[in-house]
C-alpha cells in the first residue's frame, strides 16, 4: 500500500490489489474475488488516513482483460456509496504480477 497525504487535505492511495494481510493472493483467476479484496484493502488504507469510501473523490482502476469490466462494475456498484466518485477504468496488458487481474488507486478528501 502506498499512502500520501498533502496539505490540501487529500489522501492519495495507490497499489490496491488482491493481497491479504500475509501478502497472499486472494481469488487467483477470479476478478470478482480480487475486486472485493482490493476494495477491502482500499478501505483499510482510507481508514489509516482518517477517511472512508464516502470520502473518495476519484477512483482509477486497471484490469487486465476487457471481459473483467462488467464483473468489476458489479462489485464496485455493490461496495461504493452513491453517488459514486469520478472514475476511470483502463484495460492494460498486464500488472506488476501476472496473477493480479485488478489494481485500484484513489484520491480521498480528508477532514
C-alpha positions as CSV (number, residue, x, y, z in Angstrom):
1,X,0.0,0.0,0.0
2,X,1.1,3.5,-0.8
3,X,-0.5,6.4,1.0
4,X,0.4,10.0,0.8
5,X,-1.4,12.9,2.4
6,X,-1.0,16.5,1.2
7,X,-1.5,19.8,2.9
8,X,-4.5,20.3,0.7
9,X,-6.4,17.7,2.8
10,X,-6.2,14.9,0.3
11,X,-5.0,11.3,0.6
12,X,-3.5,9.6,-2.5
13,X,-3.8,5.8,-2.3
14,X,-2.3,3.6,-4.9
15,X,-1.5,-0.1,-5.5
16,X,-4.6,-1.8,-4.0
17,X,-4.5,-5.3,-5.3
18,X,-5.9,-8.6,-4.1
19,X,-3.3,-9.4,-1.5
20,X,-4.3,-10.4,2.1
21,X,-2.5,-9.3,5.2
22,X,0.0,-12.1,4.7
23,X,0.6,-10.8,1.1
24,X,-1.1,-13.9,-0.3
25,X,-3.2,-13.5,-3.4
26,X,-6.9,-13.8,-2.9
27,X,-9.0,-15.1,-5.8
28,X,-6.5,-16.4,-8.3
29,X,-8.2,-16.2,-11.7
30,X,-11.4,-14.7,-10.2
31,X,-11.7,-10.9,-10.9
32,X,-14.8,-10.5,-8.6
33,X,-12.9,-12.0,-5.6
34,X,-9.9,-9.9,-6.4
35,X,-12.0,-6.8,-6.7
36,X,-13.6,-7.4,-3.3
37,X,-10.2,-7.9,-1.7
38,X,-8.8,-4.8,-3.5
39,X,-11.7,-2.7,-2.2
40,X,-11.2,-4.1,1.3
41,X,-7.6,-3.1,1.1
42,X,-8.6,0.4,-0.1
43,X,-11.0,0.7,2.9
44,X,-8.1,-0.2,5.3
45,X,-5.8,2.4,3.6
46,X,-8.5,5.0,3.8
47,X,-9.1,4.3,7.5
48,X,-5.4,4.7,8.1
49,X,-5.7,8.2,6.6
50,X,-8.8,9.0,8.6
51,X,-11.2,8.6,5.6
52,X,-13.9,6.2,4.3
53,X,-15.2,5.2,0.9
54,X,-17.6,8.1,1.2
55,X,-14.6,10.5,1.1
56,X,-13.3,9.1,-2.2
57,X,-13.2,11.8,-4.9
58,X,-11.6,9.9,-7.7
59,X,-11.0,6.2,-8.4
60,X,-8.7,4.8,-11.1
61,X,-9.0,1.1,-11.8
62,X,-6.8,-1.1,-14.0
63,X,-8.0,-4.5,-15.3
64,X,-6.1,-6.9,-17.4
65,X,-8.9,-8.0,-19.7
66,X,-11.9,-6.2,-21.2
67,X,-14.1,-9.1,-20.1
68,X,-13.4,-8.1,-16.4
69,X,-15.1,-4.7,-16.8
70,X,-18.7,-5.9,-16.1
71,X,-17.8,-8.1,-13.1
72,X,-15.7,-5.3,-11.7
73,X,-18.6,-2.9,-12.1
74,X,-20.9,-5.3,-10.3
75,X,-18.6,-5.4,-7.3
76,X,-17.9,-1.6,-7.4
77,X,-21.6,-0.8,-7.5
78,X,-22.3,-3.0,-4.5
79,X,-19.4,-1.6,-2.4
80,X,-19.2,2.1,-3.2
81,X,-21.7,4.6,-1.8
82,X,-23.8,6.6,-4.2
83,X,-23.2,8.9,-5.8
84,X,-20.0,7.3,-6.9
85,X,-16.8,9.2,-7.3
86,X,-15.4,10.3,-10.6
87,X,-13.6,7.3,-12.0
88,X,-11.5,5.9,-14.8
89,X,-11.3,2.3,-15.8
90,X,-8.4,1.2,-18.0
91,X,-7.7,-2.2,-19.6
92,X,-4.0,-2.8,-19.5
93,X,-1.8,-5.6,-21.0
94,X,-0.5,-6.6,-17.5
95,X,0.0,-5.5,-13.9
96,X,3.2,-5.9,-11.9
97,X,2.3,-9.6,-11.1
98,X,0.9,-11.9,-13.7
99,X,-1.7,-13.2,-11.3
100,X,-3.1,-9.8,-10.5
101,X,-6.2,-9.0,-12.5
102,X,-7.1,-5.7,-11.0
103,X,-5.5,-2.7,-9.3
104,X,-7.2,0.3,-7.7
105,X,-6.0,3.7,-6.8
106,X,-7.9,6.6,-5.2
107,X,-7.9,10.2,-4.1
108,X,-9.9,11.0,-1.0
109,X,-10.8,14.1,0.9
110,X,-9.6,14.4,4.5
111,X,-11.3,16.2,7.3
